[in-house]
Amino acid sequence: MAVTTERGDMLTVTRASLLSLRAALLRSGDAQAAVTLQEAGYAGGTTLFEAFKGWLSERTHIGVEDLDVDSFQHRASEYFSENGWGTLNVGTIDEVVATLDSPDWGECDLNLGAQQPACHLTTGMFADLFGRLAGAPVAVLEVECRSAGHERCRFLVGSPEVMDAVYEEMGRGTDYDAAVKAQAI
């Protein structure tokens, strides 16, 4: 079923508001706070996908399904940057997972001092958006985050089976790069 995005379906929320909401949820002691943020991000995926398609057709008259990887990277970075999220660089690790890297991602809070990646809303948003782009379900895992002191935010995007295996290996102490490469075998 096609969803038509009306202008009223998208709104601007200030970065300070988003970061304050996230911080309040994480401080609440609710063990499900990160999941709640991921679900909220995922819920907006349909509208985000339609908005991206509309934005793309206004500028290029090219359908999202016709973009090659280089064009997609350029257009996605431009779209997210124009909408206040930051720049994105798209890559891969051993053709097993896609990587989405940002040196200036909007959900990041340099003052958070997080012990682990914390761009939970983005993780859910990317899972829905990139699943729609791929035409199949995907899972997204943030493995580096500026909120946790890294130089960039890095999200891995892959099939749920691959991402589950990567997550399990990371839980055993394996570096994410090695965990991904083990899936290439």
Helices and strands as residue ranges (DSSP letters): G 7-9, H 15-27, H 33-43, H 45-60, G 64-66, H 69-82, E 89-93, E 97-102, H 120-134, E 139-144, G 146-148, E 153-158, H 160-171, H 176-183
